[in-house]
Amino acid sequence: MKNLTKTLTVLAVGLLSCGLFCQQAQAITGDVMFAGSATASGASGAGATTITFTNPWHVVAGTGDYAAVTFGTPATFFGFTFTGDGTGATLTAPVTPQWSFVFGGNTYTFDLLALTSGHVESGSMAFTGTGTAFINGSDATAANWSLEGATGGGGFTFTLSSSTTGTVGGVPDGGSAVALLGIALAGIEGARRLIRSRKA
């Protein structure tokens, strides 16, 4: 019986220690905006339309987890092809990644998984979509994406914004659940000892 008591005590302390020292990744928060140039293969609605980006694009501003990224940080953008027009626009395939950049030792990426709208006409284009944002050490996070621009003096100039909306899938519970389990096990052991001492 003494061995069982020691085993339960060691188990409770081990679980409590694990709960106190385990780190959980966090969901990404904030927005990031870019500027750069892109071209379309033609107007939307007439077959497949391809958007091609002239790299590098540059970070213009950021909030939340993107706030520390400095203005002008270069980013690489990858083109995409879609069919349809307006809310009927559909990607021909997910773009993984659609953009990426490195800043402060972290890699920031965004996978464009679906368009919610898309329109291209002579002189302008506009898109919205959804996907997943990634930053080293953070959970994959669902994000909204938009791209719009019009003809300017030097060709098309676009602003892209990606904003996070919440986590993809469930967020694992932090160490608090394990700590509570450890405390409960220690309490059960204490109650067991009290009952045993009263019987003796």
Backbone as a chain_set.jsonl record, in Angstrom:
{"seq": "MKNLTKTLTVLAVGLLSCGLFCQQAQAITGDVMFAGSATASGASGAGATTITFTNPWHVVAGTGDYAAVTFGTPATFFGFTFTGDGTGATLTAPVTPQWSFVFGGNTYTFDLLALTSGHVESGSMAFTGTGTAFINGSDATAANWSLEGATGGGGFTFTLSSSTTGTVGGVPDGGSAVALLGIALAGIEGARRLIRSRKA", "coords": {"N": [[0.82, -1.192, 0.0], [2.037, 1.161, 0.715], [3.74, 1.542, -1.437], [1.926, 2.062, -3.5], [0.889, 4.497, -2.621], [3.185, 6.114, -2.746], [3.648, 5.953, -5.491], [1.323, 7.19, -6.542], [1.68, 9.754, -5.474], [4.099, 10.572, -6.693], [3.245, 10.472, -9.356], [1.224, 12.455, -9.331], [2.75, 14.755, -8.691], [4.451, 14.735, -10.906], [2.625, 15.116, -13.053], [1.616, 17.632, -12.344], [3.955, 19.162, -12.524], [4.512, 18.882, -15.257], [2.295, 20.214, -16.31], [2.78, 22.813, -15.434], [5.069, 23.566, -16.803], [4.8, 23.109, -19.536], [4.633, 24.491, -22.766], [2.337, 26.096, -24.887], [1.517, 26.596, -28.29], [0.389, 29.677, -29.732], [-2.519, 31.249, -31.159], [-2.418, 33.215, -34.138], [-2.649, 36.741, -34.318], [-3.928, 39.793, -35.735], [-3.265, 42.09, -38.527], [-1.771, 42.338, -41.785], [-0.372, 44.399, -44.258], [0.45, 44.789, -47.692], [2.258, 46.12, -50.531], [2.604, 46.316, -54.058], [3.246, 45.16, -57.448], [1.17, 43.691, -59.997], [-0.117, 41.602, -62.627], [-2.832, 40.753, -64.812], [-4.002, 38.015, -66.782], [-6.142, 38.514, -68.365], [-9.599, 39.611, -68.66], [-11.927, 38.682, -66.068], [-14.2, 35.86, -65.949], [-14.283, 34.884, -68.556], [-13.323, 32.026, -69.143], [-10.241, 30.706, -67.775], [-8.405, 32.85, -65.624], [-5.297, 34.276, -64.956], [-3.335, 35.558, -62.334], [-0.403, 37.314, -62.024], [2.407, 38.092, -60.096], [4.743, 40.759, -59.61], [7.733, 40.433, -58.202], [10.001, 41.823, -55.707], [7.248, 42.19, -53.388], [6.259, 44.554, -50.839], [6.105, 44.978, -47.288], [3.739, 47.119, -45.861], [2.331, 47.899, -43.571], [1.468, 46.702, -40.266], [-0.398, 44.944, -37.713], [-0.96, 43.613, -34.379], [0.472, 40.419, -34.226], [2.007, 41.036, -36.401], [2.927, 43.576, -36.064], [5.563, 44.325, -35.388], [7.016, 44.044, -37.701], [8.987, 45.701, -40.015], [8.399, 48.585, -42.096], [8.613, 48.211, -45.575], [9.812, 45.715, -45.642], [10.801, 43.03, -47.661], [8.689, 40.822, -49.546], [7.729, 37.693, -50.952], [5.559, 36.877, -53.53], [3.196, 34.585, -54.877], [1.683, 33.611, -57.875], [-1.774, 33.078, -58.949], [-4.485, 31.161, -60.349], [-7.789, 31.471, -61.536], [-11.289, 30.753, -62.114], [-14.433, 31.96, -63.377], [-16.48, 34.714, -62.062], [-17.023, 37.531, -59.892], [-18.901, 36.604, -57.015], [-18.892, 34.031, -57.824], [-16.34, 33.302, -58.444], [-13.642, 31.017, -58.514], [-10.809, 29.391, -57.224], [-8.407, 27.602, -59.188], [-6.706, 25.882, -57.978], [-5.472, 25.442, -54.618], [-3.188, 27.897, -53.28], [-0.155, 27.498, -52.037], [2.632, 28.501, -50.546], [0.79, 31.641, -50.713], [1.875, 34.066, -50.186], [5.05, 34.991, -48.705], [7.456, 35.895, -46.199], [10.498, 36.765, -44.466], [11.328, 37.854, -41.269], [13.073, 39.122, -38.533], [14.082, 36.598, -37.836], [11.892, 34.939, -37.995], [9.618, 33.102, -40.047], [7.031, 34.136, -42.054], [4.01, 33.194, -43.475], [1.317, 32.717, -45.848], [-1.344, 30.72, -46.833], [-3.412, 30.598, -49.548], [-6.555, 29.419, -49.77], [-9.171, 29.489, -50.789], [-11.297, 31.458, -52.921], [-13.576, 34.068, -52.182], [-14.69, 36.027, -53.628], [-14.051, 37.493, -56.837], [-12.834, 39.67, -59.336], [-11.881, 40.932, -62.462], [-11.174, 43.545, -64.625], [-10.507, 45.722, -67.397], [-8.037, 47.808, -66.295], [-8.517, 47.52, -63.526], [-8.729, 45.377, -60.606], [-10.13, 43.131, -58.161], [-10.192, 41.124, -55.259], [-11.335, 38.754, -52.813], [-10.742, 36.407, -50.207], [-10.135, 33.285, -48.435], [-7.971, 31.633, -46.099], [-5.01, 30.247, -44.595], [-2.922, 31.447, -42.07], [0.523, 31.51, -41.102], [3.102, 31.61, -38.669], [6.337, 31.079, -37.45], [6.329, 29.022, -34.576], [3.743, 29.595, -33.808], [0.232, 28.736, -33.76], [-1.393, 27.375, -36.668], [-3.546, 29.585, -38.291], [-6.806, 30.558, -39.157], [-7.555, 32.857, -41.76], [-8.618, 35.933, -43.312], [-8.413, 37.304, -46.603], [-7.542, 39.853, -48.888], [-7.287, 41.553, -52.019], [-6.68, 44.284, -53.981], [-6.629, 46.674, -56.644], [-5.657, 49.257, -58.981], [-5.028, 50.772, -62.204], [-2.158, 52.743, -62.265], [0.236, 55.457, -62.497], [2.632, 54.028, -62.884], [1.832, 51.535, -63.81], [-0.089, 48.716, -62.623], [-0.865, 49.013, -59.208], [-1.08, 47.459, -56.155], [-2.763, 46.749, -53.118], [-2.568, 44.503, -50.543], [-4.238, 42.772, -48.017], [-4.079, 40.76, -45.193], [-5.901, 39.28, -42.696], [-6.229, 37.841, -39.516], [-8.603, 35.45, -38.291], [-9.234, 33.552, -36.405], [-8.477, 30.36, -34.855], [-7.459, 27.423, -36.674], [-9.135, 24.453, -36.461], [-9.329, 22.822, -33.235], [-8.102, 24.427, -30.292], [-5.416, 23.323, -28.388], [-5.776, 22.526, -24.93], [-4.282, 24.469, -22.396], [-1.651, 24.227, -19.899], [-3.127, 24.421, -17.587], [-5.255, 22.605, -17.246], [-3.926, 20.194, -16.813], [-2.575, 20.857, -14.489], [-4.742, 21.203, -12.721], [-5.682, 18.576, -12.731], [-3.531, 17.312, -11.457], [-3.678, 18.523, -8.913], [-6.19, 17.593, -8.135], [-5.69, 14.821, -8.003], [-3.818, 14.8, -5.932], [-5.485, 15.725, -3.882], [-7.324, 13.606, -3.745], [-5.63, 11.584, -2.844], [-4.99, 12.656, -0.328], [-7.545, 12.601, 0.885], [-7.939, 9.832, 0.887], [-5.947, 9.026, 2.679], [-6.881, 10.271, 5.022], [-9.331, 8.942, 5.474], [-8.358, 6.358, 5.818], [-6.826, 6.694, 8.144], [-8.815, 7.176, 10.023], [-10.127, 4.741, 10.111], [-8.28, 3.157, 11.307]], "CA": [[0.0, 0.0, 0.0], [2.931, 2.32, 0.741], [4.239, 1.74, -2.799], [0.851, 2.702, -4.25], [0.839, 5.887, -2.176], [4.348, 6.799, -3.327], [3.438, 6.029, -6.934], [0.324, 8.228, -6.792], [2.272, 11.049, -5.149], [5.051, 10.894, -7.767], [2.444, 10.734, -10.544], [0.577, 13.761, -9.166], [3.785, 15.789, -8.803], [4.896, 14.732, -12.301], [1.602, 15.761, -13.874], [1.587, 19.044, -11.984], [5.159, 19.773, -13.102], [4.321, 18.951, -16.702], [1.317, 21.269, -16.571], [3.34, 24.131, -15.167], [6.19, 23.906, -17.666], [4.497, 22.898, -20.947], [4.291, 25.692, -23.521], [1.405, 25.864, -25.977], [1.567, 27.6, -29.339], [-0.733, 30.61, -29.666], [-3.107, 31.665, -32.43], [-1.89, 34.459, -34.699], [-3.621, 37.83, -34.347], [-3.499, 41.008, -36.416], [-3.361, 42.299, -39.968], [-0.557, 42.78, -42.466], [-0.677, 44.987, -45.559], [1.564, 44.798, -48.624], [2.064, 46.866, -51.773], [3.44, 45.817, -55.133], [2.655, 45.15, -58.786], [0.662, 42.423, -60.509], [-0.804, 41.685, -63.916], [-3.835, 39.719, -65.071], [-3.936, 37.499, -68.151], [-7.31, 39.003, -69.09], [-10.772, 39.878, -67.826], [-12.508, 37.498, -65.438], [-15.458, 35.385, -66.493], [-14.108, 34.223, -69.85], [-12.317, 30.974, -68.967], [-9.32, 30.865, -66.646], [-7.646, 34.097, -65.536], [-4.118, 34.099, -64.104], [-2.75, 36.764, -61.747], [1.041, 37.154, -61.863], [2.964, 39.147, -59.245], [6.113, 41.2, -59.839], [8.393, 40.413, -56.89], [9.339, 41.614, -54.423], [6.279, 43.091, -52.806], [6.817, 45.074, -49.589], [5.195, 45.195, -46.166], [3.399, 48.525, -45.667], [1.936, 48.093, -42.168], [0.995, 45.498, -39.599], [-0.894, 45.05, -36.342], [-0.896, 42.341, -33.671], [1.722, 39.677, -34.39], [2.74, 41.615, -37.525], [3.232, 44.978, -35.75], [7.008, 44.568, -35.313], [7.614, 43.958, -39.034], [9.269, 47.066, -40.458], [7.956, 49.064, -43.401], [9.546, 47.919, -46.654], [10.319, 44.336, -45.618], [10.412, 42.38, -48.914], [7.887, 39.6, -49.487], [7.587, 36.992, -52.224], [4.176, 36.519, -53.829], [3.037, 33.551, -55.882], [0.478, 33.84, -58.659], [-2.881, 32.131, -58.853], [-5.4, 31.093, -61.481], [-9.171, 31.257, -61.108], [-12.335, 30.799, -63.132], [-15.647, 32.62, -62.898], [-16.453, 36.147, -61.809], [-17.81, 37.927, -58.725], [-18.93, 35.594, -55.95], [-18.718, 32.727, -58.464], [-14.922, 33.069, -58.732], [-13.117, 29.834, -57.833], [-9.415, 29.05, -57.501], [-8.23, 26.31, -59.844], [-5.988, 25.069, -56.985], [-4.962, 26.256, -53.506], [-1.851, 28.459, -53.488], [0.539, 27.286, -50.761], [2.019, 29.695, -49.974], [0.465, 32.727, -51.634], [2.954, 35.018, -49.913], [5.926, 34.651, -47.578], [8.596, 36.765, -45.94], [11.247, 36.461, -43.246], [11.66, 39.047, -40.491], [13.443, 38.842, -37.145], [14.296, 35.172, -37.637], [10.632, 34.202, -38.16], [9.056, 33.01, -41.387], [5.607, 34.453, -42.102], [3.438, 32.731, -44.735], [-0.14, 32.64, -45.956], [-1.857, 29.813, -47.856], [-4.726, 30.988, -50.08], [-7.279, 28.167, -49.975], [-10.413, 29.683, -51.549], [-11.757, 32.823, -53.196], [-14.985, 34.332, -51.896], [-15.099, 36.841, -54.773], [-12.944, 37.906, -57.69], [-13.253, 40.379, -60.543], [-10.83, 41.628, -63.205], [-11.584, 44.242, -65.844], [-9.438, 46.598, -67.863], [-7.694, 48.898, -65.389], [-8.664, 47.243, -62.092], [-9.092, 44.038, -60.144], [-10.413, 43.037, -56.728], [-10.401, 39.751, -54.803], [-11.356, 38.404, -51.394], [-10.611, 34.968, -50.056], [-9.822, 32.748, -47.115], [-6.821, 30.745, -46.08], [-4.379, 29.961, -43.313], [-1.697, 32.201, -41.791], [1.517, 30.795, -40.313], [4.319, 32.257, -38.177], [7.068, 30.103, -36.63], [5.998, 28.957, -33.16], [2.327, 29.893, -33.561], [-0.714, 27.81, -34.381], [-1.985, 27.743, -37.951], [-4.7, 30.405, -37.943], [-7.667, 30.938, -40.277], [-7.391, 34.279, -42.06], [-9.262, 36.525, -44.481], [-7.43, 37.839, -47.533], [-8.118, 40.688, -49.942], [-6.326, 42.132, -52.949], [-7.347, 45.177, -54.92], [-5.75, 47.673, -57.221], [-6.076, 49.912, -60.218], [-3.931, 51.287, -63.001], [-1.554, 53.994, -61.814], [1.243, 55.973, -63.409], [3.658, 53.028, -63.173], [1.189, 50.24, -63.974], [-0.96, 48.341, -61.507], [-0.366, 49.016, -57.835], [-2.056, 46.735, -55.355], [-2.612, 46.618, -51.673], [-3.108, 43.244, -50.068], [-4.38, 42.714, -46.569], [-4.452, 39.47, -44.622], [-6.232, 39.449, -41.283], [-6.551, 36.571, -38.884], [-9.978, 35.378, -37.813], [-9.368, 32.531, -35.362], [-7.617, 29.213, -35.088], [-7.934, 26.312, -37.471], [-9.277, 23.31, -35.572], [-9.409, 23.142, -31.818], [-6.883, 24.863, -29.621], [-5.166, 22.442, -27.266], [-5.88, 23.15, -23.621], [-2.985, 24.78, -21.812], [-1.221, 23.443, -18.757], [-4.018, 24.558, -16.432], [-6.028, 21.374, -17.066], [-3.03, 19.203, -16.219], [-2.332, 21.293, -13.112], [-5.945, 20.872, -11.952], [-5.688, 17.127, -12.563], [-2.542, 17.007, -10.418], [-4.226, 18.954, -7.617], [-7.275, 16.663, -7.811], [-5.089, 13.554, -7.578], [-3.244, 15.013, -4.595], [-6.628, 15.797, -2.97], [-7.843, 12.245, -3.573], [-4.681, 10.88, -1.969], [-5.185, 13.195, 1.024], [-8.811, 12.057, 1.395], [-7.721, 8.411, 1.138], [-5.171, 8.911, 3.923], [-7.752, 10.659, 6.13], [-10.272, 7.838, 5.7], [-7.586, 5.226, 6.338], [-6.426, 6.964, 9.534], [-10.022, 7.073, 10.857], [-10.451, 3.326, 10.251], [-7.265, 2.493, 12.14]], "C": [[0.862, 1.254, 0.0], [3.468, 2.609, -0.655], [3.193, 2.426, -3.669], [0.757, 4.183, -3.898], [1.987, 6.681, -2.781], [4.168, 6.974, -4.826], [2.439, 7.131, -7.274], [0.882, 9.619, -6.521], [3.229, 11.489, -6.247], [4.293, 11.228, -9.046], [1.791, 12.114, -10.471], [1.582, 14.89, -9.322], [4.279, 15.882, -10.241], [3.909, 15.419, -13.216], [1.521, 17.257, -13.604], [2.781, 19.77, -12.595], [5.021, 19.918, -14.604], [3.37, 20.086, -17.055], [1.881, 22.656, -16.377], [4.39, 24.541, -16.188], [5.936, 23.682, -19.149], [4.107, 24.228, -21.591], [3.339, 25.31, -24.644], [1.583, 26.977, -27.007], [0.3, 28.451, -29.262], [-1.249, 30.92, -31.067], [-2.506, 33.002, -32.85], [-3.003, 35.501, -34.669], [-3.055, 38.98, -35.17], [-3.693, 40.987, -37.915], [-1.985, 42.638, -40.506], [-0.972, 43.285, -43.843], [0.593, 45.044, -46.386], [1.233, 45.725, -49.787], [3.025, 46.307, -52.806], [2.69, 45.848, -56.449], [2.22, 43.749, -59.179], [-0.004, 42.663, -61.85], [-1.792, 40.531, -64.029], [-3.725, 39.291, -66.524], [-5.111, 37.973, -69.002], [-8.445, 39.254, -68.122], [-11.306, 38.575, -67.233], [-13.807, 37.116, -66.118], [-15.333, 34.638, -67.798], [-13.005, 33.174, -69.734], [-11.453, 31.247, -67.753], [-8.566, 32.185, -66.753], [-6.499, 33.872, -64.558], [-3.613, 35.457, -63.637], [-1.28, 36.46, -61.483], [1.583, 38.351, -61.093], [4.391, 39.463, -59.657], [6.775, 41.315, -58.47], [9.635, 41.284, -56.882], [8.207, 42.609, -54.196], [6.879, 43.561, -51.49], [5.732, 45.262, -48.531], [4.992, 46.695, -45.995], [3.084, 48.797, -44.199], [1.487, 46.764, -41.588], [0.483, 45.806, -38.21], [-0.744, 43.682, -35.687], [0.462, 41.683, -33.82], [2.572, 40.196, -35.546], [3.24, 43.032, -37.228], [4.726, 45.278, -35.76], [7.686, 44.557, -36.677], [7.774, 45.366, -39.595], [8.748, 47.334, -41.871], [9.029, 48.731, -44.436], [10.138, 46.523, -46.641], [9.857, 43.626, -46.891], [9.655, 41.077, -48.68], [7.801, 39.003, -50.887], [6.136, 36.554, -52.379], [4.138, 35.505, -54.962], [1.688, 33.724, -56.556], [-0.588, 32.784, -58.442], [-3.75, 32.232, -60.094], [-6.798, 30.804, -60.951], [-10.09, 31.262, -62.313], [-13.542, 31.503, -62.527], [-15.441, 34.1, -62.645], [-17.337, 36.451, -60.601], [-17.753, 36.864, -57.645], [-18.828, 34.176, -56.505], [-17.272, 32.42, -58.814], [-14.402, 31.913, -57.879], [-11.66, 29.625, -58.217], [-9.352, 27.721, -58.241], [-7.479, 25.347, -58.93], [-5.567, 25.98, -55.839], [-3.541, 26.741, -53.808], [-1.126, 28.415, -52.148], [2.044, 27.407, -50.932], [1.654, 30.697, -51.063], [1.45, 33.863, -51.432], [3.794, 34.512, -48.754], [6.998, 35.718, -47.436], [9.247, 36.338, -44.636], [11.584, 37.78, -42.571], [11.979, 38.619, -39.069], [13.63, 37.364, -36.85], [13.04, 34.328, -37.761], [10.207, 34.203, -39.619], [7.548, 33.202, -41.29], [5.092, 33.973, -43.459], [1.914, 32.764, -44.667], [-0.488, 31.702, -47.1], [-3.244, 30.286, -48.27], [-5.471, 29.716, -50.467], [-8.537, 28.313, -50.817], [-10.652, 31.163, -51.8], [-13.215, 32.928, -52.766], [-15.567, 35.286, -52.936], [-13.855, 37.213, -55.568], [-13.457, 38.556, -58.956], [-12.052, 41.097, -61.146], [-11.478, 42.269, -64.424], [-10.436, 45.153, -66.234], [-9.221, 47.738, -66.874], [-7.865, 48.626, -63.916], [-8.952, 45.767, -61.835], [-9.306, 44.06, -58.644], [-10.736, 41.586, -56.386], [-10.577, 39.725, -53.295], [-11.28, 36.885, -51.319], [-10.323, 34.578, -48.624], [-8.64, 31.799, -47.223], [-6.296, 30.563, -44.678], [-3.078, 30.736, -43.194], [-0.79, 31.367, -40.888], [2.632, 31.744, -39.897], [5.009, 31.203, -37.321], [6.603, 30.166, -35.183], [4.558, 29.278, -32.821], [1.463, 28.835, -34.222], [-1.105, 28.311, -35.764], [-3.306, 28.438, -37.638], [-5.491, 30.771, -39.193], [-7.568, 32.443, -40.496], [-8.21, 34.671, -43.282], [-8.193, 37.213, -45.306], [-8.149, 38.722, -48.541], [-6.997, 41.309, -50.755], [-7.108, 43.04, -53.876], [-6.362, 46.198, -55.446], [-6.306, 48.214, -58.516], [-4.847, 50.428, -60.939], [-3.461, 52.62, -62.442], [-0.538, 54.444, -62.838], [2.28, 54.94, -63.8], [3.074, 51.652, -63.388], [0.287, 49.964, -62.788], [-0.219, 48.455, -60.189], [-1.459, 48.415, -56.978], [-1.742, 46.85, -53.89], [-3.275, 45.314, -51.289], [-3.18, 43.3, -48.566], [-4.762, 41.303, -46.174], [-4.744, 39.704, -43.155], [-6.664, 38.115, -40.71], [-7.95, 36.619, -38.3], [-10.182, 34.378, -36.688], [-8.528, 31.335, -35.713], [-8.29, 28.185, -35.98], [-8.005, 25.112, -36.547], [-9.362, 23.768, -34.131], [-8.069, 23.572, -31.272], [-6.631, 23.915, -28.463], [-5.251, 23.203, -25.95], [-4.485, 23.378, -23.071], [-2.69, 23.912, -20.615], [-2.155, 23.518, -17.572], [-4.83, 23.292, -16.187], [-5.181, 20.299, -16.401], [-2.743, 19.568, -14.765], [-3.533, 20.959, -12.228], [-6.057, 19.367, -11.72], [-4.719, 16.714, -11.462], [-3.048, 17.366, -9.033], [-5.341, 18.002, -7.184], [-6.722, 15.328, -7.329], [-4.47, 13.675, -6.191], [-4.363, 15.078, -3.551], [-7.228, 14.431, -2.703], [-6.935, 11.447, -2.649], [-4.825, 11.359, -0.529], [-6.456, 12.648, 1.66], [-8.667, 10.577, 1.724], [-6.977, 8.206, 2.448], [-6.039, 9.239, 5.143], [-8.727, 9.533, 6.476], [-9.549, 6.647, 6.318], [-7.204, 5.444, 7.804], [-7.621, 6.856, 10.481], [-10.413, 5.609, 11.094], [-9.481, 2.634, 11.205], [-7.399, 2.75, 13.589]], "O": [[0.513, 2.268, -0.604], [3.636, 3.77, -1.029], [3.533, 3.28, -4.488], [0.568, 5.024, -4.777], [1.788, 7.793, -3.271], [4.499, 8.026, -5.374], [2.674, 7.921, -8.189], [0.59, 10.561, -7.259], [3.186, 12.638, -6.688], [4.659, 12.169, -9.75], [1.807, 12.859, -11.452], [1.307, 15.876, -10.006], [4.503, 16.981, -10.748], [4.301, 16.218, -14.065], [1.374, 18.054, -14.53], [2.634, 20.871, -13.126], [5.371, 20.955, -15.167], [3.619, 20.836, -17.999], [1.497, 23.585, -17.087], [4.588, 25.733, -16.423], [6.789, 24.038, -19.962], [3.337, 24.998, -21.017], [3.536, 24.279, -25.288], [1.773, 28.142, -26.656], [-0.736, 27.991, -28.782], [-0.499, 30.859, -32.041], [-2.133, 33.818, -32.007], [-4.159, 35.192, -34.956], [-1.838, 39.123, -35.289], [-4.202, 40.027, -38.494], [-1.134, 43.158, -39.784], [-1.813, 42.683, -44.511], [1.676, 45.311, -45.865], [0.073, 46.073, -50.003], [4.128, 45.876, -52.472], [1.637, 46.475, -56.564], [2.811, 42.754, -58.759], [-0.404, 43.782, -62.169], [-1.61, 39.474, -63.424], [-3.397, 40.097, -67.395], [-5.079, 37.848, -70.226], [-8.28, 39.126, -66.909], [-11.156, 37.504, -67.821], [-14.44, 37.939, -66.78], [-16.2, 33.826, -68.123], [-11.879, 33.405, -70.175], [-11.871, 31.931, -66.819], [-8.144, 32.586, -67.838], [-6.7, 33.343, -63.465], [-3.477, 36.389, -64.43], [-0.945, 35.485, -60.81], [1.255, 39.495, -61.407], [5.16, 38.569, -60.009], [6.424, 42.185, -57.674], [10.264, 41.474, -57.923], [8.208, 43.714, -54.738], [7.903, 43.031, -51.059], [4.602, 45.648, -48.833], [5.958, 47.457, -45.986], [3.518, 49.808, -43.645], [1.167, 45.825, -42.317], [0.874, 46.8, -37.597], [-0.436, 42.7, -36.362], [1.491, 42.312, -33.571], [3.742, 39.831, -35.659], [3.916, 43.627, -38.067], [5.119, 46.39, -36.111], [8.821, 45.015, -36.8], [6.813, 46.133, -39.644], [8.671, 46.438, -42.712], [10.217, 48.948, -44.195], [10.898, 46.175, -47.545], [8.662, 43.611, -47.186], [9.941, 40.332, -47.743], [7.799, 39.728, -51.882], [5.558, 35.94, -51.482], [4.946, 35.561, -55.889], [0.675, 33.954, -55.895], [-0.343, 31.74, -57.837], [-3.754, 33.244, -60.794], [-6.974, 29.997, -60.038], [-9.718, 31.717, -63.395], [-13.654, 31.623, -61.307], [-14.396, 34.668, -62.958], [-18.286, 35.719, -60.319], [-16.697, 36.288, -57.384], [-18.693, 33.222, -55.739], [-16.993, 31.385, -59.421], [-14.679, 31.836, -56.682], [-11.312, 29.676, -59.397], [-10.14, 26.816, -57.967], [-7.596, 24.131, -59.082], [-5.327, 27.167, -56.055], [-2.787, 26.069, -54.51], [-1.432, 29.187, -51.239], [2.672, 26.473, -51.43], [2.144, 30.615, -52.189], [1.822, 34.547, -52.386], [3.336, 33.719, -47.93], [7.397, 36.358, -48.409], [8.644, 35.648, -43.814], [12.065, 38.712, -43.215], [11.238, 37.841, -38.468], [13.367, 36.919, -35.734], [13.116, 33.105, -37.643], [10.412, 35.182, -40.337], [6.873, 32.506, -40.53], [5.675, 34.308, -44.49], [1.314, 32.829, -43.594], [0.013, 31.866, -48.213], [-4.149, 30.365, -47.44], [-5.062, 29.013, -51.391], [-8.938, 27.365, -51.493], [-10.261, 32.014, -51.0], [-13.996, 31.996, -52.959], [-16.784, 35.352, -53.113], [-12.747, 37.242, -55.033], [-14.398, 38.064, -59.58], [-11.303, 41.779, -60.447], [-12.23, 41.627, -65.158], [-9.492, 45.328, -65.464], [-10.123, 48.543, -66.643], [-7.403, 49.424, -63.101], [-9.359, 45.024, -62.728], [-8.743, 44.896, -57.937], [-11.455, 40.906, -57.119], [-10.034, 40.57, -52.583], [-11.695, 36.177, -52.237], [-10.271, 35.417, -47.725], [-8.351, 31.244, -48.283], [-7.028, 30.702, -43.698], [-2.234, 30.696, -44.089], [-1.26, 30.621, -40.03], [3.058, 32.589, -40.684], [4.352, 30.506, -36.549], [6.494, 31.254, -34.618], [4.184, 29.238, -31.649], [1.906, 28.127, -35.126], [-1.146, 29.517, -36.009], [-4.092, 27.953, -36.825], [-4.919, 31.24, -40.177], [-7.505, 33.214, -39.538], [-8.464, 33.855, -44.167], [-7.178, 37.656, -44.769], [-9.24, 38.383, -49.0], [-5.903, 41.559, -50.248], [-8.088, 42.615, -54.488], [-5.387, 46.544, -54.78], [-7.283, 47.706, -59.067], [-3.762, 50.511, -60.364], [-4.265, 53.514, -62.178], [-0.456, 53.879, -63.928], [2.769, 54.96, -64.93], [3.773, 50.665, -63.163], [-0.061, 50.874, -62.036], [0.932, 48.035, -60.08], [-2.622, 48.812, -57.063], [-0.592, 47.026, -53.487], [-4.416, 45.052, -51.668], [-2.276, 43.822, -47.913], [-5.671, 40.715, -46.76], [-3.916, 40.27, -42.441], [-7.385, 37.354, -41.355], [-8.428, 37.67, -37.872], [-11.246, 34.378, -36.07], [-7.92, 31.304, -36.783], [-9.516, 28.087, -36.035], [-7.009, 24.784, -35.902], [-9.456, 24.963, -33.849], [-7.022, 23.127, -31.743], [-7.516, 23.71, -27.633], [-4.856, 24.365, -25.861], [-3.598, 22.547, -23.27], [-3.415, 22.954, -20.348], [-1.997, 22.746, -16.626], [-5.072, 22.936, -15.034], [-5.661, 19.575, -15.529], [-2.675, 18.69, -13.905], [-3.36, 20.482, -11.106], [-6.475, 18.929, -10.648], [-5.043, 15.867, -10.63], [-2.868, 16.602, -8.085], [-5.433, 17.643, -6.01], [-7.224, 14.762, -6.358], [-4.583, 12.762, -5.373], [-4.21, 14.544, -2.452], [-7.601, 14.123, -1.571], [-7.41, 10.721, -1.775], [-4.785, 10.548, 0.397], [-6.456, 12.275, 2.833], [-9.21, 10.111, 2.726], [-7.323, 7.325, 3.235], [-5.946, 8.571, 6.173], [-8.919, 9.215, 7.649], [-10.067, 6.005, 7.232], [-7.249, 4.515, 8.609], [-7.447, 6.477, 11.639], [-10.96, 5.272, 12.144], [-9.831, 1.636, 11.836], [-6.604, 2.245, 14.381]]}, "num_chains": 1, "name": "protein.A"}
